[in-house]
Amino acid sequence: MQLTAPAPWRAQARLRFETGAGAGEATRHQGGATAPLKIQRAFAAADGRCELPLLHTGGGLVGGDELAIDADLGAGSRALITSVAAQKVYGTVGRSRRVPAGSWTHQALDFHLAAGADLEWLPQELVVFRDGLFQQSCRVELAQGASWLGAEVVRLGRSADGETLGSGRWRSLLEIRREGQWELVDRLELGGASLESPHGLGGQPVFASLVWAAPGPVGEPLLEACRAERHGLEGAMACGRLERGLVARYRGRSTQAARFWFTRIWARIRAERGLAAPVLPRVWPFQEQPLNQDPLPVTTARSW
């Protein structure tokens, strides 16, 4: 008897966020998803932002699986999209006689923000098991005055069990345009020699990246404040400026340290813009308290 491998998953979530005509009205969402993606119950933050968790019900991704998340934000709408749990990518290299080189898992993200819209894309971390292959593309289209904050935290191999990425690879492509003009193209690949190279991960199992495409230029005081939030956290961390926005990078051994630093940067950006301080999403690890307890001072006089 010959067993047939199960067909790969092709899952998609389409989301639309809108704000009512009245001043101060909350952002509402509509849309749908195909299995194994599932849209969870949304929460309305005190400032009207729509917090929407997405759940992958399959328990992990294997080679050939494809996920697509499309989100359109209407003018002035505000949303936070996150994930209910960490995502796992299982190994495929050398696991099949038919495809010994392994099969890639693909995730495609497309975000379109109208004038003055504000999206925070803050999923929980991704864990790529030994010999796993994962590729993500993220395309962001921004109108005038729109703001996009995105982060990804990746563990390459289950290092707590002594596992490395082996022959696996992780790829990421981020493209951001505002009104048809390029603001950032960021292409990264980790695997092979780059895992040990001092110009790559330097033998560390965790890589993380945060990008803020801001409505306007970012001043040096905000960058210095974000850098200072590294205090007390393990790992190597750097933060630099875009023409409009900033980029923060982490490499080290701790996904928690990366999460904590990024959460503090998130709070700094909220304070800089005169927005409500962030409240950790309900689906995040409840025992963690990454935010400083003292109020964050605004580092410049900007209002976005």
C-alpha atoms as one frame of an Amber mdcrd trajectory, in Angstrom:
protein
   0.000   0.000   0.000   1.422   3.377  -1.043   0.641   6.336   1.184   0.014
   9.723  -0.407   1.363  12.786   1.338  -1.348  15.217   2.430  -1.858  18.257
   0.212  -0.212  21.476   1.439  -2.382  24.091   3.109  -3.406  27.189   1.162
  -4.849  29.565   3.755  -5.833  33.196   3.393  -7.196  35.963   5.609  -8.701
  39.118   4.102  -9.322  42.018   6.462 -10.816  45.494   6.161 -10.676  48.172
   8.855 -12.843  51.299   8.859 -13.598  54.128  11.249 -17.015  55.766  11.452
 -17.633  59.346  10.384 -17.989  60.675  13.930 -14.994  62.002  15.832 -13.515
  59.495  18.253 -15.410  56.515  16.847 -13.780  53.103  17.233 -12.260  51.250
  14.307 -14.291  48.245  13.182 -13.248  45.302  11.061 -14.792  42.881   8.640
 -13.386  40.034   6.582 -12.924  36.307   6.524 -10.360  33.523   6.549  -9.919
  30.029   5.185  -8.657  27.104   7.251  -6.344  26.679   9.002  -6.312  30.468
   9.583  -9.020  31.726  11.896  -9.967  35.261  12.914 -10.432  35.494  16.663
 -12.617  37.889  18.599 -11.516  41.501  18.199 -11.055  43.883  21.129 -11.665
  47.623  21.130  -8.910  49.498  22.939  -9.756  52.555  25.018  -8.441  54.807
  22.239 -10.638  53.110  19.622  -7.908  50.950  18.071  -9.095  47.529  16.890
  -6.977  44.679  18.303  -7.391  41.561  16.166  -5.721  38.201  16.926  -5.222
  35.580  14.211  -5.001  31.865  15.007  -3.343  29.138  12.962  -5.268  26.027
  13.985  -2.990  23.475  12.307  -0.328  23.345  15.009   2.529  24.220  12.649
   3.642  24.618   9.051   5.332  22.125   6.731   6.980  22.473   3.333   4.603
  23.575   0.622   2.156  25.331   2.964   1.153  28.845   1.926  -0.370  31.552
   4.112  -1.588  34.916   2.851  -2.794  37.832   4.986  -4.227  40.914   3.273
  -5.317  43.959   5.275  -6.793  47.220   3.984  -7.111  50.160   6.377  -9.462
  53.013   5.570  -8.587  56.645   6.185  -7.924  57.391   9.856  -8.469  53.802
  11.019  -6.242  52.218  13.668  -5.565  48.507  14.135  -3.243  46.089  15.875
  -2.944  42.611  14.314  -1.217  39.881  16.295  -1.137  36.083  16.526  -2.513
  33.861  19.265   0.625  31.723  19.648   4.128  31.197  18.341   4.270  29.706
  14.852   6.270  26.528  14.175   7.896  25.519  10.884   8.851  21.838  10.643
  11.923  20.491   8.868  11.760  19.117   5.319  15.364  19.005   4.055  16.402
  15.365   3.636  13.036  14.089   4.854  11.610  13.004   1.468  13.086  10.835
  -1.281  10.967  12.678  -3.807  12.183  16.144  -2.769  15.460  15.633  -0.870
  16.270  19.353  -0.996  13.113  20.081   1.025  10.086  22.270   0.350   9.559
  25.879   1.341   6.785  27.258   3.484   5.591  30.632   2.175   3.865  33.500
   3.942   2.707  36.572   2.008   1.635  39.760   3.797   0.002  42.678   1.985
  -0.961  45.834   3.852  -2.628  48.870   2.268  -3.076  51.973   4.442  -5.136
  54.996   3.393  -4.410  58.549   4.556  -3.802  58.810   8.294  -4.287  55.077
   8.904  -2.219  53.369  11.596  -1.356  49.641  11.623   0.728  47.741  14.161
   1.686  44.253  12.912   3.037  42.467  16.000   2.816  38.664  15.697   4.320
  36.315  18.247   7.592  34.637  17.386   8.386  32.141  14.654  10.318  28.944
  15.460  12.003  27.236  12.505  12.832  23.632  13.407  15.988  21.897  12.196
  16.060  21.650   8.375  12.977  23.879   8.030  12.592  26.246   5.065  10.548
  29.433   5.532  10.120  32.387   3.217   8.096  35.541   3.887   7.262  38.527
   1.724   5.707  41.639   3.251   4.509  44.509   1.059   3.281  47.751   2.612
   1.574  50.536   0.655   1.167  53.806   2.561  -0.763  56.968   1.804   0.166
  60.384   3.161   0.222  60.501   6.962  -0.124  56.726   7.394   1.984  54.832
   9.954   3.071  51.156   9.877   4.918  49.415  12.693   5.977  45.810  12.086
   8.101  43.325  14.008   9.274  39.743  13.642  11.114  37.565  16.148  12.626
  34.326  14.831  14.281  31.403  16.608  16.351  29.242  14.257  16.321  25.747
  15.734  14.985  24.633  19.091  18.129  25.750  20.865  16.812  24.860  24.323
  17.073  21.219  23.214  20.476  21.753  21.630  18.992  21.828  18.134  20.381
  24.094  15.394  18.843  25.099  12.086  20.948  22.486  10.298  20.359  22.698
   6.539  17.322  24.937   6.998  16.921  28.526   5.830  14.872  31.588   6.687
  14.180  34.343   4.163  12.386  37.655   4.497  11.568  40.422   2.028  10.056
  43.690   3.252   8.995  46.346   0.741   7.503  49.674   1.839   6.192  52.347
  -0.537   4.486  55.638   0.226   2.378  57.206  -2.494   4.206  55.105  -5.081
   7.711  56.052  -3.847  10.029  53.477  -2.296  10.839  54.008   1.389  12.503
  50.678   2.206  13.478  47.395   0.562  14.900  44.999   3.149  15.926  41.513
   1.947  17.410  39.054   4.443  18.418  35.388   4.390  19.827  33.323   7.244
  21.205  29.816   6.826  24.477  28.035   6.144  27.586  30.138   6.769  25.595
  33.211   7.831  24.503  31.422  11.004  28.065  31.449  12.333  29.533  34.461
  10.527  30.199  37.566  12.657  28.423  39.508   9.901  25.397  37.232  10.339
  24.113  35.667  13.537  27.545  34.947  15.005  26.395  31.583  16.364  23.316
  33.008  18.083  19.920  31.309  17.523  17.590  34.343  17.669  17.171  37.145
  15.149  14.567  39.894  15.377  13.724  43.009  13.408  11.396  45.964  14.023
  10.585  48.611  11.406   8.548  51.771  11.842   7.483  53.600   8.698   6.618
  56.919  10.311   4.440  59.746   8.974   7.436  62.077   9.197  11.179  62.253
  10.035  12.385  60.787  13.324  14.672  62.808  15.560  17.870  61.642  17.249
  16.345  61.934  20.765  13.836  59.177  19.981  16.590  56.930  18.616  18.676
  57.464  21.743  15.672  56.689  23.939  15.027  53.462  22.024  18.669  52.447
  22.328  18.592  53.121  26.057  15.724  50.646  26.444  18.288  47.841  25.870
  19.393  48.251  29.471  19.243  44.988  31.422  18.552  42.793  28.374  20.947
  40.195  26.962  21.971  40.128  23.313  23.311  42.518  20.692  20.931  45.332
  19.761  21.143  48.232  17.307  18.753  50.959  16.222  19.069  53.252  13.197
  17.089  55.892  11.365  15.215  55.725   8.071  14.350  58.837   6.075  10.967
  58.591   7.820  11.059  56.047  10.604  13.501  53.675  12.244  14.830  50.101
  12.187  15.834  48.041  15.223  17.715  44.705  15.070  18.386  42.038  17.669
  20.578  38.957  17.725  21.175  36.790  20.749  19.856  33.802  22.637  16.614
  35.132  24.079  13.333  35.684  22.252  12.080  37.206  25.502  14.825  39.857
  25.431  13.914  40.714  21.829  10.209  40.931  22.732  10.899  43.104  25.753
  13.083  45.541  23.806  10.620  45.808  20.938   7.713  46.305  23.321   9.560
  49.180  24.974  10.325  50.721  21.571   6.640  50.341  20.724   5.779  52.265
  23.883   8.326  54.971  23.017   6.832  55.395  19.556   3.310  55.612  20.996
   4.458  58.279  23.465   6.278  60.198  20.716   3.090  60.355  18.690   0.960
  61.460  21.612  -1.023  58.200  21.537  -2.272  56.070  24.398   0.334  53.848
  26.025   0.173  50.297  24.665  -1.606  47.568  26.571  -0.201  44.112  25.912
  -2.573  42.019  23.770  -4.594  39.517  25.785  -3.191  36.586  23.809   0.441
  37.366  24.669   2.185  35.541  27.563   0.314  36.914  30.577   3.203  36.467
  33.007   5.504  38.854  31.138   5.822  42.522  32.102   8.237  44.082  29.593
   7.166  47.699  29.952   8.802  50.111  32.338   6.398  51.297  35.002   7.411
  54.966  34.864   5.616  57.224  32.358   7.613  57.761  29.160   8.548  61.365
  28.386   7.999  62.672  24.877  11.448  63.202  23.337  10.416  65.803  20.731
   7.536  68.112  20.059   6.203  66.125  17.094   2.540  65.279  16.786   1.554
  62.517  14.344
